[in-house]
């Protein structure tokens, strides 16, 4: 399903234009309908950075870089999967950076979800927009990286075998299958942009 959003080929850009892989990112932004003022502002911020930084797909871009994440839903129960992020110290959807050579956030989100959960049957939820949500996150500085932005493209994936959860060694070991309403009731422990993502997923379910 993701390939329908990435049908154009990569290649050199016209003079004065971003590379084709970044033009595809801009088209995703153009197609997306923001749910609130924060999401609308974030889309404009990402668009600006794509024009300014042609290395925006790389995690080495220090001002910020494009990331990809996925909210996973159990088809049978409607529960969603969260994990406890060891560095950020909060409950989040799975996701991460694009790898070298990757330019499609949807495929990166699927790869990250498979690696972090071990779920073998993950597919894009056919009722969901692609991406379902777009968000800019402020990431605090650490030893090898200054404070920067994560320009996150968020997708909704589905599984029919939640019991097959088996994260790879080195990935987060704390996971929870929760109802959307139960997750929204977590209060201050829940990131505000994740609340928006959950409400979108609830509307689809």
Contact map, one row per residue, 1 for C-alpha under 8 A:
1111100000000000000000000000000000000000000000000000000000000000000000000000000000000000000000000000000000000000000000000001000000000000000000000000000000000000000000000000000000000000000000000000000000000
1111110000000000000000000000000000000000000000000000000000000000000000000000000000000000000000000000000001100000000000000001000001000000000000000000000000000000000000000000000000000000000000000000000000000
1111111000000000000000000000000000000000000000000000000000000000000000000000000000000000000000000000000000000000000000000000000000000000000000000000000000000000000000000000000000000000000000000000000000000
1111111000000000000000000000000000000000000000000000000000000000000000000000000000000000000000000000000000000000000000000000000000000000000000000000000000000000000000000000000000000000000000000000000000000
1111111000000000000000000001000000000000000000000000000000000000000000000000000000000000000000000000000000000000000000000000000001000000000000000000000000000000000000000000000000000000000000000000000000000
0111111110000000000000010000000000000000000000000000000000000000000000000000000000000000000000000000000100000000000000000000000000000000000000000000000000000000000000000000000000000000000000000000000000000
0011111110000000000000000000000000000000000000000000000000000000000000000000000000000000000000000000000000000000000000000000000000000000000000000000000000000000000000000000000000000000000000000000000000000
0000011111000000000000010000000000000000000000000000000000000000000000000000000000000000000000000000000000000000000000000000000000000000000000000000000000000000000000000000000000000000000000000000000000000
0000011111100000000100000000000000000000000000000000000000000000000000000000000000000000000000000000000000000000000000000000000000000000000000000000000000000000000000000000000000000000000000000000000000000
0000000111110000001110000000000000000000000000000000000000000000000000000000000000000000000000000000000000000000000000000000000000000000000000000000000000000000000000000000000000000000000000000000000000000
0000000011111000001110000000000000000000000000000000000000000000000000000000000000000000000000000000000000000000000000000000000000000000000000000000000000000000000000000000000000000000000000000000000000000
0000000001111100001100000000000000000000000000000000000000000000000000000000000000000000000000000000000000000000000000000000000000000000000000000000000000000000000000000000000000000000000000000000000000000
0000000000111111111100000000000000000000000000000000000000000000000000000000000000000000000000000000000000000000000000000000000000000000000000000000000000000000000000000000000000000000000000000000000000000
0000000000011111111000000000000000000000000000000000000000000000000000000000000000000000000000000000000000000000000000000000000000000000000000000000000000000000000000000000000000000000000000000000000000000
0000000000001111100000000000000000000000000000000000000000000000000000000000000000000000000000000000000000000000000000000000000000000000000000000000000000000000000000000000000000000000000000000000000000000
0000000000001111110000000000000000000000000000000000000000000000000000000000000000000000000000000000000000000000000000000000000000000000000000000000000000000000000000000000000000000000000000000000000000000
0000000000001111111000000000000000000000000000000000000000000000000000000000000000000000000000000000000000000000000000000000000000000000000000000000000000000000000000000000000000000000000000000000000000000
0000000000001101111101100000000000000000000000000110010000000000000000000000000000000000000000000000000000000000000000000000000000000000000000000000000000000000000000000000000000000000000000000000000000000
0000000001111100111111100000000000000000000000000000010000000000000000000000000000000000000000000000000000000000000000000000000000000000000000000000000000000000000000000000000000000000000000000000000000000
0000000011111000011111110000000000000000000000000000000000000000000000000000000000000000000000000000000000000000000000000000000000000000000000000000000000000000000000000000000000000000000000000000000000000
0000000001100000001111111000000000000000000000000000000000000000000000000000000000000000000000000000001000000000000000000000000000000000000000000000000000000000000000000000000000000000000000000000000000000
0000000000000000011111111100000000000000000000000100010000000000000000000000000000000000000000000000001000000000000000000000000000000000000000000000000000000000000000000000000000000000000000000000000000000
0000000000000000011111111110000000000000000000000000000000000000000000000000000000000000000000000000000000000000000000000000000000000000000000000000000000000000000000000000000000000000000000000000000000000
0000010100000000000111111111000000000000000000000000000000000000000000000000000000000000000000000000000000000000000000000000000000000000000000000000000000000000000000000000000000000000000000000000000000000
0000000000000000000011111111100000000000000000000000000000000000000000000000000000000000000000000000000100000000000000000000000000000000000000000000000000000000000000000000000000000000000000000000000000000
0000000000000000000001111111110000000000000000100100000000000000000000000000000000000000000000000000000000000000000000000000000000000000000000000000000000000000000000000000000000000000000000000000000000000
0000000000000000000000111111111000000000000000000000000000000000000000000000000000000000000000000000000000000000000000000000000000000000000000000000000000000000000000000000000000000000000000000000000000000
0000100000000000000000011111111100000000000000000000000000000000000000000000000000000000000000000000000000000000000000000000000000100000000000000000000000000000000000000000000000000000000000000000000000000
0000000000000000000000001111111100000000001000100000000000000000000000000000000000000000000000000000000000000000000000000000000000000000000000000000000000000000000000000000000000000000000000000000000000000
0000000000000000000000000111111100000000000000000000000000000000000000000000000000000000000000000000000000000000000000000000000000000000000000000000000000000000000000000000000000000000000000000000000000000
0000000000000000000000000011111110000000000000000000000000000000000000000000000000000000000000000000000000000000000000000000000000000000000000000000000000000000000000000000000000000000000000000000000000000
0000000000000000000000000001111111000000000000000000000000000000000000000000000000000000000000000000000000000000000000000000000000100000000000000000000000000000000000000000000000000000000000000000000000000
0000000000000000000000000000001111100000000000000000000000000000000000000000000000000000000000000000000000000000000000000000000000000000000000000000000000000000000000000000000000000000000000000000000000000
0000000000000000000000000000000111111011000000000000000000000000000000000000000000000000000000000000000000000000000000000000000000001100000000000000000000000000000000000000000000000000000000000000000000000
0000000000000000000000000000000011111011000000000000000000000000000000000000000000000000000000000000000000000000000000000000000000000000000000000000000000000000000000000000000000000000000000000000000000000
0000000000000000000000000000000001111111000000000000000000000000000000000000000000000000000000000000000000000000000000000000000000000000000000000000000000000000000000000000000000000000000000000000000000000
0000000000000000000000000000000001111111100000000000000000000000000000000000000000000000000000000000000000000000000000000000000000000000000000000000000000000000000000000000000000000000000000000000000000000
0000000000000000000000000000000000011111110000000000000000000000000000000000000000000000000000000000000000000000000000000000000000000000000000000000000000000000000000000000000000000000000000000000000000000
0000000000000000000000000000000001111111111000000000000000000000000000000000000000000000000000000000000000000000000000000000000000001110000000000000000000000000000000000000000000000000000000000000000000000
0000000000000000000000000000000001111111111100000000000000000000000000000000000000000000000000000000000000000000000000000000000000000000000000000000000000000000000000000000000000000000000000000000000000000
0000000000000000000000000000000000001111111110000000000000000000000000000000000000000000000000000000000000000000000000000000000000000000000000000000000000000000000000000000000000000000000000000000000000000
0000000000000000000000000000000000000111111111000000000000000000000000000000000000000000000000000000000000000000000000000000000000000111000000000000000000000000000000000000000000000000000000000000000000000
0000000000000000000000000000100000000011111111100000000000000000000000000000000000000000000000000000000000000000000000000000000000000110000000000000000000000000000000000000000000000000000000000000000000000
0000000000000000000000000000000000000001111111110000000000000000000000000000000000000000000000000000000000000000000000000000000000000000000000000000000000000000000000000000000000000000000000000000000000000
0000000000000000000000000000000000000000111111111000000000000000000000000000000000000000000000000000000000000000000000000000000000000000000000000000000000000000000000000000000000000000000000000000000000000
0000000000000000000000000000000000000000011111111100000000000000000000000000000000000000000000000000000000000000000000000000000000000001000000000000001000000000000000000000000000000000000000000000000000000
0000000000000000000000000100100000000000001111111110000000000000000000000000000000000000000000000000000000000000000000000000000000000000000000000000000000000000000000000000000000000000000000000000000000000
0000000000000000000000000000000000000000000111111111000000000000000000000000000000000000000000000000000000000000000000000000000000000000000000000000000000000000000000000000000000000000000000000000000000000
0000000000000000000000000000000000000000000011111111100100000000000000000000000000000000000000000000000000000000000000000000000000000000000000000000000000000000000000000000000000000000000000000000000000000
0000000000000000010001000100000000000000000001111111110100000000000000000000000000000000000000000000000000000000000000000000000000000000000000000000000000000000000000000000000000000000000000000000000000000
0000000000000000010000000000000000000000000000111111110000000000000000000000000000000000000000000000000000000000000000000000000000000000000000000000000000000000000000000000000000000000000000000000000000000
0000000000000000000000000000000000000000000000011111110000000000000000000000000000000000000000000000000000000000000000000000000000000000000000000000000000000000000000000000000000000000000000000000000000000
0000000000000000000000000000000000000000000000001111111100000000000000000000000000000000000000000000000000000000000000000000000000000000000000000000000000000000000000000000000000000000000000000000000000000
0000000000000000011001000000000000000000000000000111111110000000000000000000000000000000000000000000000000000000000000000000000000000000000000000000000000000000000000000000000000000000000000000000000000000
0000000000000000000000000000000000000000000000000000111111001000100000000000000000000000000000000000000000000000000000000000000000000000000000000000000000000000000000000000000000000000000000000000000000000
0000000000000000000000000000000000000000000000001100111111101001110000000000000000000000000000000000000000000000000000000000000000000000000000000000000000000000000000000000000000000000000000000000000000000
0000000000000000000000000000000000000000000000000000011111101000111000000000000000000000000000000100001000000000000000000000000000000000000000000000000000000000000000000000000000000000000000000000000000000
0000000000000000000000000000000000000000000000000000001111111000110000000000000000000000000000001111000000000000000000000000000000000000000000000000000000000000000000000000000000000000000000000000000000000
0000000000000000000000000000000000000000000000000000000111111101110000000000000000000000000000001100000000000000000000000000000000000000000000000000000000000000000000000000000000000000000000000000000000000
0000000000000000000000000000000000000000000000000000000001111100100000000000000000000000000000000000000000000000000000000000000000000000000000000000000000000000000000000000000000000000000000000000000000000
0000000000000000000000000000000000000000000000000000001111111111100000000000000000000000000000000000000000000000000000000000000000000000000000000000000000000000000000000000000000000000000000000000000000000
0000000000000000000000000000000000000000000000000000000000111111100000000000000000000000000000000000000000000000000000000000000000000000000000001101000000000000000000000000000000000000000000000000000000000
0000000000000000000000000000000000000000000000000000000000001111100000000000000000000000000000000000000000000000000000000000000000000000000000000011100000000000000000000000000000000000000000000000000000000
0000000000000000000000000000000000000000000000000000000100101111110000000000000000000000000000000000000000000000000000000000000000000000000000000001111000000000000000000000000000000000000000000000000000000
0000000000000000000000000000000000000000000000000000001111111111111000000000000000000000000000000000000000000000000000000000000000000000000000000000111000000000000000000000000000000000000000000000000000000
0000000000000000000000000000000000000000000000000000000111100001111100000000000000000000000000001100000010000000000000000000000000000000000000000000011110000000000000000000000000000000000000000000000000000
0000000000000000000000000000000000000000000000000000000010000000111110000000000000000000000000111100000010000000000000000000000000000000000000000000011110000000000000000000000000000000000000000000000000000
0000000000000000000000000000000000000000000000000000000000000000011111000000000000000000000000111100000011011000000000000000000000000000000000000000000111100000000000000000000000000000000000000000000000000
0000000000000000000000000000000000000000000000000000000000000000001111100000000000000000000011110000000000011101100000000000000000000000000000000000000111100000000000000000000000000000000000000000000000000
0000000000000000000000000000000000000000000000000000000000000000000111110000000000000000000011100000000000001100100000000000000000000000000000000000000001111000000000000000000000000000000000000000000000000
0000000000000000000000000000000000000000000000000000000000000000000011111000000111000000000011000000000000000000000000000000000000000000000000000000000001111000000000000000000000000000000000000000000000000
0000000000000000000000000000000000000000000000000000000000000000000001111100000110000000000010000000000000000000000000000000000000000000000000000000000000011110000000000000000000000000000000000000000000000
0000000000000000000000000000000000000000000000000000000000000000000000111110011110000000000000000000000000000000000000000000000000000000000000000000000000011110000000000000000000000000000000000000000000000
0000000000000000000000000000000000000000000000000000000000000000000000011111111110000000000000000000000000000000000000000000000000000000000000000000000000000111110000000000000000000000000000000000000000000
0000000000000000000000000000000000000000000000000000000000000000000000001111111000000000000000000000000000000000000000000000000000000000000000000000000000000111000000000000000000000000000000000000000000000
0000000000000000000000000000000000000000000000000000000000000000000000000111110000000000000000000000000000000000000000000000000000000000000000000000000000000001000000000000000000000000000000000000000000000
0000000000000000000000000000000000000000000000000000000000000000000000000111111000000000000000000000000000000000000000000000000000000000000000000000000000000000000000000000000000000000000000000000000000000
0000000000000000000000000000000000000000000000000000000000000000000000001111111100000000000000000000000000000000000000000000000000000000000000000000000000000000000000000000000000110000000000000000000000001
0000000000000000000000000000000000000000000000000000000000000000000000001110111110000000000000000000000000000000000000000000000000000000000000000000000000000000000000000000000011110000000000000000000000000
0000000000000000000000000000000000000000000000000000000000000000000000111100011111000000000000000000000000000000000000000000000000000000000000000000000000000000000000000000000011110000000000000000000000000
0000000000000000000000000000000000000000000000000000000000000000000000111100001111100000000010000000000000000000000000000000000000000000000000000000000000000000000000000000001111000000000000000000000000000
0000000000000000000000000000000000000000000000000000000000000000000000100000000111110000001111000000000000000000000000000000000000000000000000000000000000000000000000000000001111000000000000000000000000000
0000000000000000000000000000000000000000000000000000000000000000000000000000000011111000001111000000000000000000000000000000000000000000000000000000000000000000000000000001111100000000000000000000000000000
0000000000000000000000000000000000000000000000000000000000000000000000000000000001111100111100000000000000000000000000000000000000000000000000000000000000000000000000000001111000000000000000000000000000000
0000000000000000000000000000000000000000000000000000000000000000000000000000000000111111111100000000000000000000000000000000000000000000000000000000000000000000000000000001000000000000000000000000000000000
0000000000000000000000000000000000000000000000000000000000000000000000000000000000011111110000000000000000000000000000000000000000000000000000000000000000000000000000000001000000000000000000000000000000000
0000000000000000000000000000000000000000000000000000000000000000000000000000000000001111100000000000000000000000000000000000000000000000000000000000000000000000000000000000000000000000000000000000000000000
0000000000000000000000000000000000000000000000000000000000000000000000000000000000001111110000000000000000000000000000000000000000000000000000000000000000000000000000000000000000000000000000000000000000000
0000000000000000000000000000000000000000000000000000000000000000000000000000000000011111111000000000000000000000000000000000000000000000000000000000000000000000000000000000000000000000000000000000000000000
0000000000000000000000000000000000000000000000000000000000000000000000000000000000011101111100000000000000000000000000000000000000000000000000000000000000000000000000000000000000000000000011100000000000000
0000000000000000000000000000000000000000000000000000000000000000000000000000000001111000111110000000000000000000000000000000000000000000000000000000000000000000000000000000000000000000000011100000000000000
0000000000000000000000000000000000000000000000000000000000000000000000000000000001111000011111000000000000000000000000000000000000000000000000000000000000000000000000000000000000000000000001100100000000000
0000000000000000000000000000000000000000000000000000000000000000000011110000000011100000001111100000000000000000000000000000000000000000000000000000000000000000000000000000000000000000000000000100000000000
0000000000000000000000000000000000000000000000000000000000000000000011100000000001100000000111110000000000000001100100000000000000000000000000000000000000000000000000000000000000000000000000000000000000000
0000000000000000000000000000000000000000000000000000000000000000001111000000000000000000000011111000000000001001100100000000000000000000000000000000000000000000000000000000000000000000000000000000000000000
0000000000000000000000000000000000000000000000000000000000000000001110000000000000000000000001111100000000001001000000000000000000000000000000000000000000000000000000000000000000000000000000000000000000000
0000000000000000000000000000000000000000000000000000000001100000011100000000000000000000000000111110000000010000000000000000000000000000000000000000000000000000000000000000000000000000000000000000000000000
0000000000000000000000000000000000000000000000000000000011100000011100000000000000000000000000011111011010010000000000000000000000000000000000000000000000000000000000000000000000000000000000000000000000000
0000000000000000000000000000000000000000000000000000000001000000000000000000000000000000000000001111110000010000000000000000000000000000000000000000000000000000000000000000000000000000000000000000000000000
0000000000000000000000000000000000000000000000000000000001000000000000000000000000000000000000000111110000000000000000000000000000000000000000000000000000000000000000000000000000000000000000000000000000000
0000000000000000000000000000000000000000000000000000000000000000000000000000000000000000000000000011111000000000000000000000000000000000000000000000000000000000000000000000000000000000000000000000000000000
0000000000000000000000000000000000000000000000000000000000000000000000000000000000000000000000000111111110010000000000000000000000000000000000000000000000000000000000000000000000000000000000000000000000000
0000000000000000000011000000000000000000000000000000000010000000000000000000000000000000000000000100111110000000000000000000000000000000000000000000000000000000000000000000000000000000000000000000000000000
0000010000000000000000001000000000000000000000000000000000000000000000000000000000000000000000000000011111110000000000000000000000000000000000000000000000000000000000000000000000000000000000000000000000000
0000000000000000000000000000000000000000000000000000000000000000011100000000000000000000000000000100011111111000000000000000000000000000000000000000000010000000000000000000000000000000000000000000000000000
0100000000000000000000000000000000000000000000000000000000000000000100000000000000000000000000000000000111111100000000000000000001100000000000000000000010100000000000000000000000000000000000000000000000000
0100000000000000000000000000000000000000000000000000000000000000000000000000000000000000000000000000000111111110000000000000000000000000000000000000000000000000000000000000000000000000000000000000000000000
0000000000000000000000000000000000000000000000000000000000000000000110000000000000000000000000001110010111111111000000000000000000000000000000000000000000000000000000000000000000000000000000000000000000000
0000000000000000000000000000000000000000000000000000000000000000000111000000000000000000000000110000000011111111100000000000000000000000000000000000000001100000000000000000000000000000000000000000000000000
0000000000000000000000000000000000000000000000000000000000000000000011000000000000000000000000000000000001111111110000000110000000000000000000000000000000001000000000000000000000000000000000000000000000000
0000000000000000000000000000000000000000000000000000000000000000000000000000000000000000000000000000000000111111111000000000000000000000000000000000000000000000000000000000000000000000000000000000000000000
0000000000000000000000000000000000000000000000000000000000000000000010000000000000000000000001110000000000011111111100000000000000000000000000000000000000000000000000000000000000000000000000000000000000000
0000000000000000000000000000000000000000000000000000000000000000000011000000000000000000000001100000000000001111111111100000000000000000000000000000000000000000000000000000000000000000000000000000000000000
0000000000000000000000000000000000000000000000000000000000000000000000000000000000000000000000000000000000000111111111110100000000000000000000000000000000000000000000000000000000000000000000000000000000000
0000000000000000000000000000000000000000000000000000000000000000000000000000000000000000000000000000000000000011111111000000000000000000000000000000000000000000000000110000000000000000000000000000000000000
0000000000000000000000000000000000000000000000000000000000000000000000000000000000000000000001100000000000000001111111000000000000000000000000000000000000000000000000110011000000000000000000000000000000000
0000000000000000000000000000000000000000000000000000000000000000000000000000000000000000000000000000000000000000111111100000000000000000000000000000000000000000000011110000000000000000000000000000000000000
0000000000000000000000000000000000000000000000000000000000000000000000000000000000000000000000000000000000000000111111110000000000000000000000000000000000000000000111110000000000000000000000000000000000000
0000000000000000000000000000000000000000000000000000000000000000000000000000000000000000000000000000000000000000110011111100000000000000000000000000000000000010110111000000000000000000000000000000000000000
0000000000000000000000000000000000000000000000000000000000000000000000000000000000000000000000000000000000000000010001111100000000000000000000000000000000000000000100000000000000000000000000000000000000000
0000000000000000000000000000000000000000000000000000000000000000000000000000000000000000000000000000000000000000000000111110000000000000000000000000000000000011100000000000000000000000000000000000000000000
0000000000000000000000000000000000000000000000000000000000000000000000000000000000000000000000000000000000000100010000111111000000000000000000000000000000001110000000000000000000000000000000000000000000000
0000000000000000000000000000000000000000000000000000000000000000000000000000000000000000000000000000000000000100000000001111100000000000000000000000000000001110000000000000000000000000000000000000000000000
1100000000000000000000000000000000000000000000000000000000000000000000000000000000000000000000000000000000000000000000000111110100000000000000000000000000111100000000000000000000000000000000000000000000000
0000000000000000000000000000000000000000000000000000000000000000000000000000000000000000000000000000000000000000000000000011111100000000000000000000000000011100000000000000000000000000000000000000000000000
0000000000000000000000000000000000000000000000000000000000000000000000000000000000000000000000000000000000000000000000000001111100000000000000000000000000000000000000000000000000000000000000000000000000000
0000000000000000000000000000000000000000000000000000000000000000000000000000000000000000000000000000000000000000000000000000111110000000000000000000000000000000000000000000000000000000000000000000000000010
0000000000000000000000000000000000000000000000000000000000000000000000000000000000000000000000000000000000000000000000000001111111110000000000000000000000110000000000000000000000000000000000000000000010010
0000000000000000000000000000000000000000000000000000000000000000000000000000000000000000000000000000000000000000000000000000001111110000000000000000000000100000000000000000000000000000000000000000000000000
0100100000000000000000000000000000000000000000000000000000000000000000000000000000000000000000000000000001000000000000000000000111110000000000000000000000100000000000000000000000000000000000000000000000000
0000000000000000000000000001000100000000000000000000000000000000000000000000000000000000000000000000000001000000000000000000000111111100000000000000000011110000000000000000000000000000000000000000000000000
0000000000000000000000000000000000000000000000000000000000000000000000000000000000000000000000000000000000000000000000000000000111111100000000000000000011110000000000000000000000000000000000000000100100000
0000000000000000000000000000000001000010000000000000000000000000000000000000000000000000000000000000000000000000000000000000000000111110000000000000000011100000000000000000000000000000000000000000100000000
0000000000000000000000000000000001000010011000000000000000000000000000000000000000000000000000000000000000000000000000000000000000111111000000000000001111000000000000000000000000000000000000000000000000000
0000000000000000000000000000000000000010011000000000000000000000000000000000000000000000000000000000000000000000000000000000000000001111100000000000001111000000000000000000000000000000000000001000000000000
0000000000000000000000000000000000000000010001000000000000000000000000000000000000000000000000000000000000000000000000000000000000000111110000000000111100000000000000000000000000000000000000000000000000000
0000000000000000000000000000000000000000000000000000000000000000000000000000000000000000000000000000000000000000000000000000000000000011111000000000111100000000000000000000000000000000000000000000000000000
0000000000000000000000000000000000000000000000000000000000000000000000000000000000000000000000000000000000000000000000000000000000000001111100000011110000000000000000000000000000000000000000000000000000000
0000000000000000000000000000000000000000000000000000000000000000000000000000000000000000000000000000000000000000000000000000000000000000111110000011110000000000000000000000000000000000000000000000000000000
0000000000000000000000000000000000000000000000000000000000000000000000000000000000000000000000000000000000000000000000000000000000000000011111000111000000000000000000000000000000000000000000000000000000000
0000000000000000000000000000000000000000000000000000000000000000000000000000000000000000000000000000000000000000000000000000000000000000001111101111000000000000000000000000000000000000000000000000000000000
0000000000000000000000000000000000000000000000000000000000000000000000000000000000000000000000000000000000000000000000000000000000000000000111111110000000000000000000000000000000000000000000000000000000000
0000000000000000000000000000000000000000000000000000000000000000000000000000000000000000000000000000000000000000000000000000000000000000000011111100000000000000000000000000000000000000000000000000000000000
0000000000000000000000000000000000000000000000000000000000000000000000000000000000000000000000000000000000000000000000000000000000000000000001111100000000000000000000000000000000000000000000000000000000000
0000000000000000000000000000000000000000000000000000000000000100000000000000000000000000000000000000000000000000000000000000000000000000000011111111000000000000000000000000000000000000000000000000000000000
0000000000000000000000000000000000000000000000000000000000000100000000000000000000000000000000000000000000000000000000000000000000000000000111111111000000000000000000000000000000000000000000000000000000000
0000000000000000000000000000000000000000000000000000000000000010000000000000000000000000000000000000000000000000000000000000000000000000011111001111100000000000000000000000000000000000000000000000000000000
0000000000000000000000000000000000000000000000000000000000000111000000000000000000000000000000000000000000000000000000000000000000000000011110001111110000000000000000000000000000000000000000000000000000000
0000000000000000000000000000000000000000000000000000000000000011100000000000000000000000000000000000000000000000000000000000000000000001111000000011111000000000000000000000000000000000000000000000000000000
0000000000000000000000000000000000000000000000000000000000000001111000000000000000000000000000000000000000000000000000000000000000000001111000000001111100000000000000000000000000000000000000000000000000000
0000000000000000000000000000000000000000000001000000000000000001111000000000000000000000000000000000000000000000000000000000000000000111100000000000111110000000000000000000000000000000000000000000000000000
0000000000000000000000000000000000000000000000000000000000000000011110000000000000000000000000000000000000000000000000000000000000000111100000000000011111000000000000000000000000000000000000000000000000000
0000000000000000000000000000000000000000000000000000000000000000011110000000000000000000000000000000000011000000000000000000000000111110000000000000001111100000000000000000000000000000000000000000000000000
0000000000000000000000000000000000000000000000000000000000000000000111100000000000000000000000000000000000001000000000000000000000111110000000000000000111110000000000000000000000000000000000000000000000000
0000000000000000000000000000000000000000000000000000000000000000000111100000000000000000000000000000000001001000000000000001000111111000000000000000000011111000000000000000000000000000000000000000000000000
0000000000000000000000000000000000000000000000000000000000000000000001111000000000000000000000000000000000000000000000000001100100110000000000000000000001111100000000000000000000000000000000000000000010000
0000000000000000000000000000000000000000000000000000000000000000000001111000000000000000000000000000000000000100000000000111100000000000000000000000000000111110000000000000000000000000000000000000000000000
0000000000000000000000000000000000000000000000000000000000000000000000011110000000000000000000000000000000000000000000000111100000000000000000000000000000011111000000000000000000000000000000000000000000000
0000000000000000000000000000000000000000000000000000000000000000000000011110000000000000000000000000000000000000000000101110000000000000000000000000000000001111110000000000000000000000000000000000000000000
0000000000000000000000000000000000000000000000000000000000000000000000000111000000000000000000000000000000000000000000001000000000000000000000000000000000000111110000000000000000000000000000000000000000000
0000000000000000000000000000000000000000000000000000000000000000000000000100000000000000000000000000000000000000000000101000000000000000000000000000000000000011111110000000000000000000000000000000000000000
0000000000000000000000000000000000000000000000000000000000000000000000000100000000000000000000000000000000000000000000100000000000000000000000000000000000000011111110000000000000000000000000000000000000000
0000000000000000000000000000000000000000000000000000000000000000000000000000000000000000000000000000000000000000000000000000000000000000000000000000000000000000111110000000000000000000000000000000000000000
0000000000000000000000000000000000000000000000000000000000000000000000000000000000000000000000000000000000000000000001110000000000000000000000000000000000000000111111000000000000000000000000000000000000000
0000000000000000000000000000000000000000000000000000000000000000000000000000000000000000000000000000000000000000000011100000000000000000000000000000000000000000111111100000000000000000000000000000000000000
0000000000000000000000000000000000000000000000000000000000000000000000000000000000000000000000000000000000000000000011100000000000000000000000000000000000000000000111110000000000000000000000000000000000000
0000000000000000000000000000000000000000000000000000000000000000000000000000000000000000000000000000000000000000001111000000000000000000000000000000000000000000000011111011100000000000000000000000000000000
0000000000000000000000000000000000000000000000000000000000000000000000000000000000000000000000000000000000000000001111000000000000000000000000000000000000000000000001111110000000000000000000000000000000000
0000000000000000000000000000000000000000000000000000000000000000000000000000000000000000000000000000000000000000000000000000000000000000000000000000000000000000000000111110000000000000000000000000000000000
0000000000000000000000000000000000000000000000000000000000000000000000000000000000000000000000000000000000000000000000000000000000000000000000000000000000000000000000011111000000000000000000000000000000000
0000000000000000000000000000000000000000000000000000000000000000000000000000000000000000000000000000000000000000000100000000000000000000000000000000000000000000000000111111100000000000000000000000000000000
0000000000000000000000000000000000000000000000000000000000000000000000000000000000111100000000000000000000000000000100000000000000000000000000000000000000000000000000100111111000000000000000000000000000000
0000000000000000000000000000000000000000000000000000000000000000000000000000000000110000000000000000000000000000000000000000000000000000000000000000000000000000000000100011111000000000000000000000000000000
0000000000000000000000000000000000000000000000000000000000000000000000000000000000110000000000000000000000000000000000000000000000000000000000000000000000000000000000000001111100000000000000000000000000000
0000000000000000000000000000000000000000000000000000000000000000000000000000000011110000000000000000000000000000000000000000000000000000000000000000000000000000000000000001111110000000000000000000000000000
0000000000000000000000000000000000000000000000000000000000000000000000000000000011100000000000000000000000000000000000000000000000000000000000000000000000000000000000000000011111000000000000000000000000000
0000000000000000000000000000000000000000000000000000000000000000000000000000001111000000000000000000000000000000000000000000000000000000000000000000000000000000000000000000001111100000000000000000000000000
0000000000000000000000000000000000000000000000000000000000000000000000000000001111000000000000000000000000000000000000000000000000000000000000000000000000000000000000000000000111110110000000000000000000000
0000000000000000000000000000000000000000000000000000000000000000000000000000011100000000000000000000000000000000000000000000000000000000000000000000000000000000000000000000000011111110000000000000000000000
0000000000000000000000000000000000000000000000000000000000000000000000000000011100000000000000000000000000000000000000000000000000000000000000000000000000000000000000000000000001111111000000000000011001000
0000000000000000000000000000000000000000000000000000000000000000000000000000000000000000000000000000000000000000000000000000000000000000000000000000000000000000000000000000000000111111100000000000000000000
0000000000000000000000000000000000000000000000000000000000000000000000000000000000000000000000000000000000000000000000000000000000000000000000000000000000000000000000000000000001111111110000000000000000000
0000000000000000000000000000000000000000000000000000000000000000000000000000000000000000000000000000000000000000000000000000000000000000000000000000000000000000000000000000000001111111110001000000000000000
0000000000000000000000000000000000000000000000000000000000000000000000000000000000000000000000000000000000000000000000000000000000000000000000000000000000000000000000000000000000011111111001000010010000000
0000000000000000000000000000000000000000000000000000000000000000000000000000000000000000000000000000000000000000000000000000000000000000000000000000000000000000000000000000000000001111111000000000000000000
0000000000000000000000000000000000000000000000000000000000000000000000000000000000000000000000000000000000000000000000000000000000000000000000000000000000000000000000000000000000000111111111000000000000000
0000000000000000000000000000000000000000000000000000000000000000000000000000000000000000000000000000000000000000000000000000000000000000000000000000000000000000000000000000000000000001111111000000000000000
0000000000000000000000000000000000000000000000000000000000000000000000000000000000000000000000000000000000000000000000000000000000000000000000000000000000000000000000000000000000000000011111100000000000000
0000000000000000000000000000000000000000000000000000000000000000000000000000000000000000011000000000000000000000000000000000000000000000000000000000000000000000000000000000000000000000011111100000000000000
0000000000000000000000000000000000000000000000000000000000000000000000000000000000000000011100000000000000000000000000000000000000000000000000000000000000000000000000000000000000000011011111110110000000000
0000000000000000000000000000000000000000000000000000000000000000000000000000000000000000011100000000000000000000000000000000000000000000000000000000000000000000000000000000000000000000000111111110000000000
0000000000000000000000000000000000000000000000000000000000000000000000000000000000000000000000000000000000000000000000000000000000000000000000000000000000000000000000000000000000000000000001111111000000000
0000000000000000000000000000000000000000000000000000000000000000000000000000000000000000000000000000000000000000000000000000000000000010000000000000000000000000000000000000000000000000000000111111100000000
0000000000000000000000000000000000000000000000000000000000000000000000000000000000000000000110000000000000000000000000000000000000000000000000000000000000000000000000000000000000000000000001111111110000000
0000000000000000000000000000000000000000000000000000000000000000000000000000000000000000000000000000000000000000000000000000000000000000000000000000000000000000000000000000000000000001000001111111111000000
0000000000000000000000000000000000000000000000000000000000000000000000000000000000000000000000000000000000000000000000000000000000000000000000000000000000000000000000000000000000000000000000011111111100000
0000000000000000000000000000000000000000000000000000000000000000000000000000000000000000000000000000000000000000000000000000000000011000000000000000000000000000000000000000000000000000000000001111111110000
0000000000000000000000000000000000000000000000000000000000000000000000000000000000000000000000000000000000000000000000000000000000000000000000000000000000000000000000000000000000010001000000000111111111000
0000000000000000000000000000000000000000000000000000000000000000000000000000000000000000000000000000000000000000000000000000000000000000000000000000000000000000000000000000000000010000000000000011111111100
0000000000000000000000000000000000000000000000000000000000000000000000000000000000000000000000000000000000000000000000000000000000010000000000000000000000000000000000000000000000000000000000000001111111110
0000000000000000000000000000000000000000000000000000000000000000000000000000000000000000000000000000000000000000000000000000000100000000000000000000000000010000000000000000000000000000000000000000111111111
0000000000000000000000000000000000000000000000000000000000000000000000000000000000000000000000000000000000000000000000000000000000000000000000000000000000000000000000000000000000010000000000000000011111111
0000000000000000000000000000000000000000000000000000000000000000000000000000000000000000000000000000000000000000000000000000000000000000000000000000000000000000000000000000000000000000000000000000001111111
0000000000000000000000000000000000000000000000000000000000000000000000000000000000000000000000000000000000000000000000000000001100000000000000000000000000000000000000000000000000000000000000000000000111111
0000000000000000000000000000000000000000000000000000000000000000000000000000010000000000000000000000000000000000000000000000000000000000000000000000000000000000000000000000000000000000000000000000000011111
